[in-house]
Amino acid sequence: MLSSPINYHHHLPAVIHRRYPFPDSTLHPLITTFKHPYIAPILSSLQNHHPLPDQENDVASTAEATVLRTHNAKSTALLLRHLSNQDQQTPRGENHEIYLPLSKQDKEKLLEISLLGKRTPQFPGSIYANSSLSTAQSVFKEENGDNNNEDEVDDEMLVKALEIRRKVTVEVFKEAMRKDKFGITYCENLVFQIPDFIDYVMIKAVYMKKFPEFSQTSYNARARVFIDECRVVPLIRWLKHNSLSYPQIGKLICASKGNLDRIRQLAEWLKSIHVKGRFIGVALTRAGENVLERGVDELDEIVDYLLDNGVRSDWMGYVVSRCPELLTFSMDELRARTEFYLNMGMSKNDFGTMLFDSPKVIGYLSMDEMNQKVAYLKEFGISDEEVGRLLAFKPQLMSCSIEDRFKPLVRYFYYLGMSKDGMRRILTMKPMVFCFDLEQTIAPKVQFLRDIGVEEDAIANMLSKFPSLMTYSLYKKIRPVVIFLLTKAGVSQRDIGKVVALGPELLGCSIANKLEHNVKYFLSLGISLRTLGSMISDFPMLLRYNIDVLRPKYRYLRRTMIRPLEDVIEFPRFFSYSLEGRIIPRYKAMVENRVNFKLRYMLACSDEEFDLKVKEAVEKRRRFESGDVYESISDSQIDDCVETLSDLNGE
């Protein structure tokens, strides 16, 4: 602070002359205005550099220990230059002011001040406080030699000026958002996403200066007016309310190229076709800039065409949100893509269902790629109609790459020994197998089958017989079932490969809901665990039947047929035959004809073969009873007849 202004009034010329040897005419404006509230701090700081004459003796002793403040030199130089502009002018108006050279940082700071519309708070004594535009411009002219050629421009300074003007625009935009109650972090994140729109605002604000009503306004005021008129801040609020993230909002604003009302119109149209709020941003951003240039009538025509070809109205929002590229197609292109599938025999209902399951099949691929994939599928011997049904059932096939998915899998099946018919069976029964990754999904399962003892030539047959096996999880489904069969079902390590090869369907059964219940039921019948394992090895499907189906058959065997448990152990396939359709009718036929067969001969044959066996048995019994056929029958046949008679007598 200034302790005594009078002292400075007396000693100020000496102080300034000691540091800056300017003429008295230059110092006079400074001396007359040293009481100004902005000038006093600068003058006060001069005392730290150059003490007054009566203080020189005291300061000299501590001069070496004092660290001089260097920024006041630039502050005083600019201040003196600013205050002496009028005194330096000649009668003709020419200014002979002597300009001190400025550093690059000083020039950039002066340029920034000249572009800023609002004074940045500065500390007392700062060189940039209250610096006028004319002072900065005059400095640039002197430094760049504009007195000789006004057309010469410093390109580097122009780029710097553009960057500063962009920063000013960003601050004006943030200020407008903060007035609408947006958070500071959200403002920062959003502004980072819209550099193109910031440049657009900057260009518009500069262009507005040509209008008379804005000719005398500052750049900040013009930028603020334009931001208010284009209503970008309310649009951001509305898009944020509709669940759009700030990257999506930024991308939309930049893609609109200033036509912000089109964003709101298109978002409202998407809501009218049942696109949910959280998918509006996805649809708008993924559709690209072309969709913002299309009218509502064109978009309605696309929707009406899809409705006429099997897409339900309540599905339309889902289809568009998953494949917004549909909105960018021309009607000719959309018709060509639709007819591509309809010409393969696909009905309109199937076409609509296919789009609902996988909208990508119509929007992501080119027509050449679509034709190539259909031609490749036909190489398996599938007709056009079958391909149409196949794609309607599993349209994801069209999204798979031929080189990355189809061909490696086909070669792998070929090396396993699978025939072309087997591959065709897999393709028609479980087409999703051709969409799997070979190394991560199928190859580990095949290796596991080898490890548990499945024969190499049986793996291909097993996969073609039961393609669903390749869709099961190895660690959550296949391995647990194999461990259950080995530990809880009595299957031996030697037979586990045989069980899996004969009954791969077991690998898809639930342990808790199916296998455990069946094992407990058979053990409750008096069958030992080892015997049950042998039965499963002979007939693995034994564990797949429901207990409600097993119980009536076993009850009929024991109570009506009067057969022992050993018959079931010997022929576990007994449970695979229908009780009403085969077991009961054939038992009644045997009773009526007074013959008896083992369960294997009774059930494991067709009706014609069974009738023939019954007739032969009846004829043998008749000859045996007449006593004239001993010479024509063998010992085994005699034993069968004796067994038949003994069973009949027992009944």
MIVEX-185681 format. One line per 10 residues: number of its first residue (from 1); their letters; for each residue z, x, y of C-alpha. Coordinates in Angstrom, 3 decimals. Layout:
N
NUM> a> Z X Y ~ ... .
END
This chain:
651
1> mlsspinyhh> 0.000 0.000 0.000 ~ -0.571 1.062 3.601 ~ 2.717 2.181 5.069 ~ 1.480 2.441 8.664 ~ -1.921 1.180 9.764 ~ -1.526 2.945 13.103 ~ -1.358 6.312 11.371 ~ -4.541 5.545 9.480 ~ -6.197 4.477 12.683 ~ -5.475 7.898 14.194 .
11> hlpavihrry> -6.162 10.057 11.173 ~ -8.906 8.120 9.329 ~ -11.844 9.986 10.939 ~ -10.419 13.343 9.904 ~ -9.825 12.193 6.368 ~ -13.315 10.774 5.946 ~ -14.967 13.785 7.652 ~ -13.131 16.086 5.301 ~ -14.544 14.228 2.221 ~ -17.766 12.775 3.600 .
21> pfpdstlhpl> -19.342 14.600 6.588 ~ -21.006 11.492 8.074 ~ -21.708 11.077 11.840 ~ -19.228 9.180 13.995 ~ -21.600 6.268 14.340 ~ -21.313 5.734 10.601 ~ -17.530 5.920 10.589 ~ -17.068 3.537 13.482 ~ -17.641 0.303 11.481 ~ -15.236 1.503 8.832 .
31> ittfkhpyia> -12.508 2.327 11.379 ~ -12.838 -1.024 13.100 ~ -12.560 -2.961 9.858 ~ -9.898 -0.990 8.010 ~ -7.449 -3.897 8.378 ~ -9.656 -6.123 6.200 ~ -7.758 -7.216 3.029 ~ -10.490 -5.794 0.762 ~ -10.853 -2.565 2.720 ~ -7.183 -1.684 3.059 .
41> pilsslqnhh> -6.682 -0.859 -0.644 ~ -9.651 1.507 -0.524 ~ -8.297 3.268 2.488 ~ -4.916 3.444 0.879 ~ -6.416 5.190 -2.095 ~ -7.930 7.788 0.199 ~ -4.468 8.984 1.003 ~ -4.011 10.045 -2.596 ~ -7.084 12.253 -2.311 ~ -6.753 13.563 1.236 .
51> plpdqendva> -3.357 13.270 2.895 ~ -3.078 12.877 6.630 ~ -2.588 15.990 8.749 ~ 1.163 15.569 9.007 ~ 1.409 15.343 5.244 ~ -0.749 18.307 4.319 ~ 2.126 20.768 4.047 ~ 4.019 18.524 1.655 ~ 1.035 17.852 -0.508 ~ -0.191 21.427 -0.632 .
61> staeatvlrt> 2.748 22.472 -2.739 ~ 1.871 19.909 -5.401 ~ -1.919 20.004 -5.128 ~ -2.364 21.857 -8.367 ~ -0.226 19.351 -10.293 ~ -1.930 16.299 -8.830 ~ -4.853 14.683 -10.764 ~ -7.405 13.518 -8.246 ~ -8.876 9.974 -8.609 ~ -12.612 10.356 -8.708 .
71> hnakstalll> -13.767 6.711 -8.676 ~ -12.829 6.282 -5.000 ~ -15.624 8.632 -3.993 ~ -18.273 6.206 -5.232 ~ -16.369 3.249 -3.835 ~ -16.187 4.771 -0.373 ~ -19.807 5.892 -0.443 ~ -21.080 2.410 -1.255 ~ -18.724 0.829 1.252 ~ -19.812 3.148 4.048 .
81> rhlsnqdqqt> -23.432 2.530 3.209 ~ -22.905 -1.226 3.272 ~ -20.965 -1.267 6.564 ~ -23.376 1.002 8.367 ~ -26.616 -0.846 7.578 ~ -26.908 -2.403 11.021 ~ -25.994 0.736 12.960 ~ -28.594 2.781 11.100 ~ -31.476 0.550 12.074 ~ -33.810 1.784 14.801 .
91> prgenheiyl> -35.096 -0.455 17.546 ~ -38.109 -1.160 15.358 ~ -35.887 -2.395 12.547 ~ -36.304 0.651 10.351 ~ -33.308 1.718 8.336 ~ -32.654 5.456 8.151 ~ -29.568 5.188 5.939 ~ -28.973 8.142 3.709 ~ -28.617 6.961 0.047 ~ -26.503 9.010 -2.283 .
101> plskqdkekl> -27.878 9.404 -5.817 ~ -26.375 6.941 -8.343 ~ -25.894 7.452 -12.007 ~ -27.622 5.296 -14.602 ~ -24.394 3.426 -15.367 ~ -23.928 2.632 -11.666 ~ -27.453 1.332 -11.365 ~ -26.988 -0.924 -14.392 ~ -23.729 -2.257 -13.032 ~ -25.290 -2.977 -9.638 .
111> leisllgkrt> -28.169 -4.727 -11.388 ~ -25.738 -6.849 -13.350 ~ -23.917 -7.821 -10.177 ~ -27.179 -8.780 -8.520 ~ -28.027 -11.104 -11.428 ~ -24.613 -12.642 -11.807 ~ -24.082 -15.743 -9.757 ~ -20.321 -15.684 -9.934 ~ -18.278 -12.748 -8.708 ~ -16.489 -10.974 -11.500 .
121> pqfpgsiyan> -12.824 -10.284 -10.650 ~ -12.337 -6.612 -9.871 ~ -9.359 -4.392 -9.193 ~ -8.721 -3.336 -5.583 ~ -10.903 -0.478 -4.506 ~ -13.652 -1.223 -7.034 ~ -17.126 -0.223 -6.015 ~ -18.556 -3.507 -7.294 ~ -16.294 -5.931 -5.479 ~ -18.250 -8.039 -2.948 .
131> sslstaqsvf> -21.365 -5.936 -3.433 ~ -24.272 -7.830 -1.999 ~ -27.702 -8.356 -3.481 ~ -29.369 -6.636 -0.574 ~ -27.316 -3.494 -1.102 ~ -28.235 -3.319 -4.789 ~ -31.889 -3.964 -4.100 ~ -32.004 -1.340 -1.391 ~ -30.450 1.215 -3.718 ~ -33.057 0.462 -6.387 .
141> keengdnnne> -35.860 0.809 -3.895 ~ -34.610 4.183 -2.744 ~ -33.995 5.449 -6.284 ~ -37.339 4.273 -7.611 ~ -39.328 5.421 -4.592 ~ -40.464 1.923 -3.633 ~ -40.993 3.037 -0.038 ~ -44.232 4.631 -1.142 ~ -45.423 2.157 -3.845 ~ -43.870 -1.273 -4.228 .
151> devddemlvk> -45.841 -1.990 -7.439 ~ -44.052 0.717 -9.415 ~ -41.391 -0.814 -11.658 ~ -38.794 0.828 -13.835 ~ -39.500 -0.705 -17.270 ~ -36.142 0.329 -18.602 ~ -34.353 -1.402 -15.762 ~ -36.454 -4.524 -16.248 ~ -35.433 -4.685 -19.906 ~ -31.842 -4.184 -18.869 .
161> aleirrkvtv> -32.202 -6.937 -16.276 ~ -33.573 -9.255 -18.939 ~ -30.640 -8.527 -21.232 ~ -28.186 -9.177 -18.418 ~ -29.903 -12.443 -17.536 ~ -29.710 -13.466 -21.187 ~ -25.974 -12.726 -21.220 ~ -25.560 -14.860 -18.124 ~ -27.414 -17.717 -19.843 ~ -25.195 -17.384 -22.890 .
171> evfkeamrkd> -22.091 -17.653 -20.736 ~ -23.457 -20.726 -18.968 ~ -24.237 -22.317 -22.337 ~ -20.756 -21.534 -23.661 ~ -19.235 -23.015 -20.542 ~ -21.188 -26.228 -21.080 ~ -19.986 -26.411 -24.694 ~ -16.379 -25.748 -23.759 ~ -16.530 -28.652 -21.324 ~ -17.401 -30.843 -24.316 .
181> kfgitycenl> -14.249 -29.684 -26.129 ~ -15.877 -27.230 -28.505 ~ -13.695 -24.393 -29.712 ~ -14.230 -20.836 -28.618 ~ -14.998 -19.605 -32.130 ~ -17.483 -22.399 -32.750 ~ -19.237 -21.637 -29.463 ~ -19.513 -17.961 -30.344 ~ -20.885 -18.684 -33.832 ~ -23.398 -21.257 -32.632 .
191> vfqipdfidy> -24.738 -19.193 -29.738 ~ -25.328 -16.349 -32.189 ~ -27.628 -18.703 -34.159 ~ -29.837 -19.840 -31.243 ~ -31.309 -16.761 -29.519 ~ -34.698 -18.463 -29.151 ~ -33.201 -21.470 -27.418 ~ -31.246 -19.225 -25.039 ~ -34.527 -17.587 -24.050 ~ -36.048 -21.045 -23.628 .
201> vmikavymkk> -33.240 -22.053 -21.256 ~ -33.660 -18.800 -19.350 ~ -37.405 -19.398 -18.868 ~ -36.869 -22.992 -17.802 ~ -34.164 -22.030 -15.331 ~ -36.446 -19.436 -13.729 ~ -39.337 -21.910 -13.606 ~ -37.176 -24.537 -11.886 ~ -36.985 -22.324 -8.792 ~ -40.528 -23.399 -7.933 .
211> fpefsqtsyn> -39.353 -26.934 -7.240 ~ -38.155 -27.583 -3.688 ~ -34.853 -29.104 -4.735 ~ -33.939 -25.948 -6.642 ~ -35.489 -23.312 -4.396 ~ -32.197 -22.439 -2.724 ~ -29.918 -22.781 -5.789 ~ -28.645 -19.923 -7.888 ~ -29.854 -19.121 -11.360 ~ -26.568 -20.226 -12.900 .
221> ararvfidec> -26.823 -23.611 -11.248 ~ -30.394 -24.099 -12.448 ~ -29.499 -23.106 -16.022 ~ -26.530 -25.471 -15.939 ~ -28.714 -28.339 -14.689 ~ -31.315 -27.783 -17.392 ~ -28.690 -27.641 -20.172 ~ -27.269 -30.943 -18.919 ~ -30.674 -32.597 -18.649 ~ -31.873 -31.635 -22.142 .
231> rvvplirwlk> -28.594 -32.996 -23.589 ~ -28.337 -30.207 -26.125 ~ -24.525 -30.231 -26.146 ~ -24.229 -33.959 -27.096 ~ -26.886 -33.345 -29.754 ~ -24.814 -30.510 -31.206 ~ -21.777 -32.785 -31.254 ~ -23.760 -35.510 -33.040 ~ -25.203 -33.127 -35.617 ~ -21.765 -31.654 -36.256 .
241> hnslsypqig> -20.443 -35.187 -36.790 ~ -23.181 -35.688 -39.415 ~ -21.849 -32.768 -41.471 ~ -24.367 -30.127 -40.367 ~ -23.072 -26.577 -40.296 ~ -23.619 -24.400 -37.244 ~ -26.309 -22.269 -39.001 ~ -28.222 -25.471 -39.733 ~ -27.761 -26.708 -36.187 ~ -28.923 -23.400 -34.792 .
251> klicaskgnl> -31.980 -23.329 -37.027 ~ -32.928 -26.872 -36.018 ~ -32.510 -26.228 -32.307 ~ -34.698 -23.128 -32.509 ~ -37.296 -24.932 -34.631 ~ -37.517 -27.852 -32.192 ~ -39.064 -25.611 -29.496 ~ -37.344 -27.631 -26.811 ~ -38.119 -31.109 -28.217 ~ -34.489 -31.885 -28.998 .
261> drirqlaewl> -34.918 -35.659 -29.055 ~ -37.152 -35.267 -32.105 ~ -34.232 -33.859 -34.089 ~ -32.122 -36.941 -33.462 ~ -35.029 -39.291 -34.275 ~ -35.778 -37.520 -37.554 ~ -32.107 -37.460 -38.535 ~ -31.843 -41.201 -37.910 ~ -34.955 -41.773 -40.020 ~ -33.490 -39.753 -42.900 .
271> ksihvkgrfi> -30.370 -41.894 -42.777 ~ -32.542 -45.023 -42.965 ~ -33.981 -43.899 -46.349 ~ -30.473 -43.296 -47.761 ~ -30.214 -39.539 -47.265 ~ -26.496 -38.814 -47.172 ~ -24.990 -37.134 -44.151 ~ -24.197 -33.824 -45.780 ~ -27.808 -33.523 -46.980 ~ -29.444 -34.355 -43.649 .
281> gvaltragen> -29.103 -30.793 -42.434 ~ -30.480 -29.454 -45.723 ~ -33.484 -31.746 -45.532 ~ -34.197 -30.916 -41.895 ~ -33.870 -27.161 -42.257 ~ -35.752 -26.842 -45.555 ~ -38.622 -29.080 -44.471 ~ -39.592 -26.520 -41.846 ~ -40.956 -26.843 -38.343 ~ -43.909 -29.017 -39.389 .
291> vlergvdeld> -41.743 -32.031 -40.115 ~ -40.503 -32.053 -36.499 ~ -44.079 -32.454 -35.358 ~ -44.805 -35.504 -37.548 ~ -44.466 -39.062 -36.382 ~ -42.327 -41.733 -37.982 ~ -45.441 -43.645 -39.077 ~ -46.678 -40.677 -41.109 ~ -43.289 -40.275 -42.797 ~ -43.119 -44.001 -43.582 .
301> eivdylldng> -46.537 -43.792 -45.222 ~ -45.291 -41.049 -47.553 ~ -42.225 -43.089 -48.506 ~ -44.269 -46.252 -49.129 ~ -46.633 -44.356 -51.409 ~ -43.760 -43.015 -53.496 ~ -42.242 -46.489 -53.709 ~ -45.534 -47.832 -55.042 ~ -45.539 -45.183 -57.778 ~ -42.215 -45.824 -59.437 .
311> vrsdwmgyvv> -39.618 -44.234 -57.139 ~ -36.902 -46.762 -56.434 ~ -35.738 -47.245 -52.858 ~ -32.153 -46.237 -53.681 ~ -33.513 -43.023 -55.235 ~ -35.573 -42.071 -52.201 ~ -32.744 -40.377 -50.326 ~ -31.886 -38.266 -53.358 ~ -35.518 -37.262 -53.930 ~ -36.112 -36.307 -50.291 .
321> srcpelltfs> -32.831 -34.408 -49.985 ~ -33.666 -32.330 -53.106 ~ -37.309 -31.797 -52.181 ~ -37.792 -32.201 -48.398 ~ -41.147 -30.421 -48.721 ~ -42.552 -33.850 -49.592 ~ -42.316 -34.776 -45.921 ~ -44.741 -31.999 -44.956 ~ -47.551 -33.046 -47.338 ~ -50.636 -34.826 -46.149 .
331> mdelrartef> -51.464 -38.056 -47.910 ~ -54.445 -36.467 -49.694 ~ -52.282 -33.685 -51.093 ~ -49.551 -36.112 -52.136 ~ -52.067 -38.344 -53.947 ~ -53.570 -35.352 -55.776 ~ -50.157 -34.224 -57.005 ~ -49.182 -37.710 -58.109 ~ -52.442 -38.363 -59.961 ~ -52.029 -35.035 -61.757 .
341> ylnmgmsknd> -49.127 -36.518 -63.710 ~ -50.410 -40.082 -63.958 ~ -53.694 -38.885 -65.497 ~ -51.743 -37.443 -68.465 ~ -50.800 -40.950 -69.554 ~ -47.503 -41.040 -67.702 ~ -46.552 -44.497 -66.489 ~ -45.390 -45.137 -62.938 ~ -41.871 -45.805 -64.123 ~ -41.831 -42.498 -65.977 .
351> fgtmlfdspk> -43.232 -40.772 -62.892 ~ -40.464 -42.206 -60.720 ~ -37.828 -41.191 -63.254 ~ -39.310 -37.698 -63.448 ~ -39.069 -37.285 -59.672 ~ -35.475 -38.477 -59.741 ~ -34.585 -35.964 -62.476 ~ -36.445 -33.031 -60.919 ~ -38.074 -33.603 -57.509 ~ -39.181 -29.962 -57.484 .
361> vigylsmdem> -42.032 -30.675 -59.927 ~ -44.081 -32.230 -57.163 ~ -43.103 -30.203 -54.145 ~ -42.489 -26.590 -55.132 ~ -45.557 -25.635 -57.151 ~ -49.181 -25.239 -56.196 ~ -51.850 -27.167 -58.044 ~ -53.045 -23.990 -59.787 ~ -49.559 -23.280 -61.152 ~ -49.224 -26.858 -62.379 .
371> nqkvaylkef> -52.557 -26.689 -64.235 ~ -51.664 -23.331 -65.816 ~ -48.357 -24.594 -67.220 ~ -49.882 -27.763 -68.660 ~ -52.643 -25.712 -70.291 ~ -50.049 -23.369 -71.826 ~ -48.095 -26.283 -73.303 ~ -51.261 -27.654 -74.851 ~ -51.697 -24.406 -76.787 ~ -48.903 -25.556 -79.131 .
381> gisdeevgrl> -51.141 -28.392 -80.305 ~ -49.774 -31.052 -77.971 ~ -52.140 -33.658 -76.560 ~ -52.314 -34.810 -72.944 ~ -50.285 -37.924 -73.689 ~ -47.628 -35.904 -75.479 ~ -47.453 -33.480 -72.558 ~ -47.015 -36.421 -70.218 ~ -44.144 -37.811 -72.294 ~ -42.672 -34.330 -72.607 .
391> lafkpqlmsc> -42.681 -33.749 -68.843 ~ -41.286 -37.202 -68.208 ~ -38.421 -36.395 -70.576 ~ -37.888 -32.798 -69.408 ~ -39.626 -32.156 -66.076 ~ -37.698 -28.882 -65.651 ~ -40.380 -27.276 -67.842 ~ -42.672 -27.255 -64.827 ~ -40.142 -25.174 -62.899 ~ -40.021 -22.425 -65.557 .
401> siedrfkplv> -42.180 -19.335 -65.304 ~ -44.731 -18.708 -68.028 ~ -44.360 -14.934 -67.869 ~ -40.576 -14.845 -67.515 ~ -39.550 -17.737 -69.791 ~ -42.241 -19.075 -72.121 ~ -43.982 -15.958 -73.407 ~ -40.872 -13.835 -74.183 ~ -39.315 -16.746 -76.094 ~ -42.471 -17.415 -78.109 .
411> ryfyylgmsk> -42.732 -13.737 -79.086 ~ -39.071 -13.728 -80.130 ~ -39.531 -16.779 -82.370 ~ -42.630 -15.212 -83.867 ~ -40.687 -12.059 -84.840 ~ -38.026 -14.245 -86.443 ~ -40.726 -15.686 -88.708 ~ -40.992 -19.093 -87.086 ~ -44.318 -20.858 -87.457 ~ -46.256 -22.507 -84.659 .
421> dgmrriltmk> -45.263 -25.907 -86.024 ~ -41.619 -24.882 -85.766 ~ -42.084 -23.901 -82.134 ~ -43.836 -27.195 -81.495 ~ -40.915 -29.022 -83.093 ~ -38.470 -27.214 -80.803 ~ -40.622 -27.983 -77.783 ~ -40.819 -31.684 -78.574 ~ -37.232 -32.156 -79.765 ~ -35.361 -29.855 -77.370 .
431> pmvfcfdleq> -37.722 -28.737 -74.599 ~ -34.854 -27.377 -72.530 ~ -34.703 -24.418 -74.960 ~ -37.836 -23.065 -73.268 ~ -35.947 -23.023 -69.967 ~ -33.148 -20.773 -71.274 ~ -32.778 -17.084 -70.634 ~ -33.641 -15.300 -73.873 ~ -31.376 -12.256 -73.590 ~ -28.287 -14.060 -72.337 .
441> tiapkvqflr> -28.455 -17.365 -74.224 ~ -30.519 -17.285 -77.436 ~ -30.471 -13.689 -78.681 ~ -26.618 -13.453 -78.854 ~ -26.473 -16.616 -80.972 ~ -29.093 -15.328 -83.391 ~ -27.192 -12.073 -83.729 ~ -23.992 -14.003 -84.451 ~ -25.726 -15.912 -87.247 ~ -26.779 -12.610 -88.772 .
451> digveedaia> -23.236 -11.293 -88.557 ~ -21.724 -14.218 -90.496 ~ -24.207 -13.791 -93.348 ~ -27.068 -16.193 -92.638 ~ -30.213 -14.931 -94.345 ~ -32.899 -13.527 -92.045 ~ -35.615 -15.872 -93.315 ~ -33.263 -18.865 -92.988 ~ -32.553 -18.360 -89.274 ~ -36.011 -19.442 -88.138 .
461> nmlskfpslm> -35.924 -22.470 -90.418 ~ -32.454 -23.319 -89.189 ~ -33.429 -23.100 -85.506 ~ -36.524 -25.237 -85.964 ~ -34.580 -27.743 -88.066 ~ -31.744 -28.076 -85.571 ~ -32.891 -26.850 -82.103 ~ -29.742 -28.204 -80.475 ~ -27.909 -25.217 -81.944 ~ -29.419 -23.032 -79.231 .
471> tyslykkirp> -27.955 -25.275 -76.544 ~ -24.349 -24.846 -77.721 ~ -21.991 -22.330 -76.196 ~ -21.390 -19.359 -78.460 ~ -17.786 -18.773 -77.432 ~ -16.721 -22.366 -76.778 ~ -18.493 -24.166 -79.625 ~ -20.100 -22.073 -82.360 ~ -17.465 -19.392 -82.939 ~ -14.488 -21.821 -82.961 .
481> vviflltkag> -16.173 -24.037 -85.584 ~ -16.924 -21.050 -87.812 ~ -13.319 -19.854 -87.530 ~ -12.080 -23.368 -88.381 ~ -14.238 -23.521 -91.512 ~ -12.913 -20.156 -92.674 ~ -9.229 -20.793 -91.971 ~ -8.635 -24.552 -92.166 ~ -11.421 -25.929 -94.370 ~ -11.236 -23.477 -97.277 .
491> vsqrdigkvv> -14.735 -22.024 -96.931 ~ -14.871 -18.450 -98.202 ~ -16.315 -15.533 -96.291 ~ -19.058 -15.273 -98.904 ~ -20.178 -18.891 -98.459 ~ -19.869 -19.304 -94.681 ~ -23.452 -18.162 -94.084 ~ -24.709 -20.647 -96.655 ~ -22.674 -23.470 -95.109 ~ -24.030 -22.794 -91.621 .
501> algpellgcs> -27.596 -22.434 -92.876 ~ -27.455 -25.710 -94.875 ~ -25.539 -27.666 -92.263 ~ -26.078 -26.271 -88.760 ~ -25.121 -29.701 -87.442 ~ -21.497 -28.819 -88.238 ~ -21.554 -26.340 -85.358 ~ -21.953 -29.235 -82.954 ~ -18.976 -31.251 -84.250 ~ -15.718 -31.513 -82.394 .
511> ianklehnvk> -12.866 -29.745 -84.140 ~ -10.117 -31.998 -82.838 ~ -11.930 -35.325 -83.085 ~ -13.985 -34.841 -86.233 ~ -13.440 -31.813 -88.449 ~ -9.634 -31.832 -88.535 ~ -9.487 -35.543 -89.384 ~ -11.956 -35.181 -92.256 ~ -10.195 -32.155 -93.718 ~ -6.838 -33.959 -93.643 .
521> yflslgislr> -8.366 -37.012 -95.350 ~ -9.809 -35.041 -98.271 ~ -6.599 -33.083 -98.705 ~ -4.707 -36.398 -98.818 ~ -6.821 -37.434 -101.842 ~ -5.316 -34.628 -103.863 ~ -8.120 -32.107 -103.374 ~ -6.911 -28.543 -102.962 ~ -8.032 -26.427 -100.022 ~ -10.035 -24.044 -102.215 .
531> tlgsmisdfp> -11.726 -26.948 -104.000 ~ -12.524 -28.541 -100.669 ~ -14.139 -25.283 -99.585 ~ -16.340 -25.346 -102.673 ~ -17.299 -28.961 -101.962 ~ -18.217 -28.048 -98.380 ~ -20.266 -25.096 -99.612 ~ -22.162 -27.442 -101.935 ~ -22.556 -30.182 -99.318 ~ -21.664 -29.069 -95.735 .
541> mllrynidvl> -22.418 -32.468 -94.254 ~ -19.323 -33.800 -96.004 ~ -17.268 -33.093 -92.883 ~ -19.595 -34.961 -90.547 ~ -18.987 -38.486 -91.857 ~ -16.533 -40.841 -90.258 ~ -13.414 -41.630 -92.258 ~ -14.175 -45.338 -91.889 ~ -17.327 -44.679 -93.914 ~ -15.681 -42.410 -96.500 .
551> rpkyrylrrt> -12.690 -44.606 -97.302 ~ -14.562 -47.742 -98.651 ~ -16.786 -45.593 -100.883 ~ -13.876 -43.734 -102.407 ~ -11.944 -46.993 -102.931 ~ -14.930 -48.561 -104.711 ~ -15.333 -45.450 -106.873 ~ -11.721 -45.493 -108.015 ~ -10.952 -49.218 -108.266 ~ -14.251 -50.781 -109.274 .
561> mirpledvie> -16.232 -48.053 -110.965 ~ -13.069 -46.586 -112.551 ~ -14.294 -43.053 -111.983 ~ -11.954 -40.019 -111.752 ~ -11.546 -37.781 -108.677 ~ -13.317 -34.996 -110.546 ~ -16.584 -36.947 -110.277 ~ -16.416 -36.704 -106.494 ~ -15.538 -33.026 -106.664 ~ -18.479 -32.431 -108.951 .
571> fprffsysle> -20.890 -34.480 -106.816 ~ -19.667 -34.600 -103.188 ~ -23.018 -36.011 -102.076 ~ -21.713 -39.325 -103.380 ~ -20.377 -39.984 -99.859 ~ -23.832 -39.619 -98.342 ~ -25.254 -42.718 -100.043 ~ -24.980 -46.232 -98.723 ~ -22.314 -48.338 -100.379 ~ -24.091 -51.649 -99.920 .
581> griiprykam> -27.629 -50.350 -100.242 ~ -27.382 -48.027 -103.237 ~ -23.970 -47.526 -104.880 ~ -23.056 -51.167 -105.589 ~ -26.550 -52.351 -106.722 ~ -27.007 -49.461 -109.131 ~ -23.544 -49.807 -110.591 ~ -24.161 -53.489 -111.256 ~ -27.497 -52.637 -112.936 ~ -25.705 -50.192 -115.240 .
591> venrvnfklr> -23.043 -52.749 -116.155 ~ -25.597 -55.441 -116.864 ~ -27.554 -53.126 -119.145 ~ -24.402 -51.613 -120.680 ~ -25.365 -48.054 -119.758 ~ -23.523 -45.382 -117.831 ~ -24.707 -42.291 -115.931 ~ -23.022 -39.495 -114.072 ~ -22.960 -39.901 -110.299 ~ -25.664 -37.287 -109.863 .
601> ymlacsdeef> -28.142 -39.143 -112.152 ~ -27.045 -42.505 -110.878 ~ -27.663 -41.891 -107.169 ~ -29.912 -38.849 -106.691 ~ -33.177 -40.605 -107.543 ~ -35.472 -43.308 -106.262 ~ -35.293 -46.924 -107.364 ~ -38.290 -46.545 -109.679 ~ -36.807 -43.480 -111.328 ~ -33.467 -45.248 -111.735 .
611> dlkvkeavek> -35.083 -48.282 -113.401 ~ -36.935 -45.978 -115.760 ~ -33.721 -44.163 -116.666 ~ -31.982 -47.480 -117.366 ~ -34.805 -48.655 -119.641 ~ -34.788 -45.378 -121.552 ~ -31.027 -45.554 -121.977 ~ -31.202 -49.126 -123.217 ~ -33.941 -48.251 -125.660 ~ -31.953 -45.286 -126.978 .
621> rrrfesgdvy> -28.892 -47.440 -127.434 ~ -30.901 -50.057 -129.325 ~ -32.349 -47.434 -131.669 ~ -28.953 -45.878 -132.142 ~ -27.409 -49.199 -133.040 ~ -30.220 -49.959 -135.521 ~ -29.604 -46.604 -137.277 ~ -33.248 -45.659 -137.687 ~ -33.680 -43.184 -134.884 ~ -31.555 -40.235 -135.936 .
631> esisdsqidd> -34.628 -38.245 -136.808 ~ -36.377 -38.831 -133.464 ~ -33.596 -37.898 -131.114 ~ -32.037 -34.570 -130.304 ~ -28.396 -33.621 -130.496 ~ -27.997 -33.839 -126.701 ~ -29.424 -37.340 -126.654 ~ -27.014 -38.335 -129.450 ~ -24.144 -36.991 -127.376 ~ -25.306 -39.027 -124.376 .
641> cvetlsdlng> -25.475 -42.166 -126.462 ~ -22.035 -41.563 -127.926 ~ -20.638 -41.055 -124.433 ~ -22.303 -44.248 -123.282 ~ -20.872 -46.264 -126.177 ~ -17.408 -44.836 -125.708 ~ -17.453 -45.704 -122.017 ~ -18.563 -49.226 -122.756 ~ -15.876 -49.676 -125.366 ~ -13.337 -48.382 -122.919 .
651> e> -14.311 -50.993 -120.372 .
END
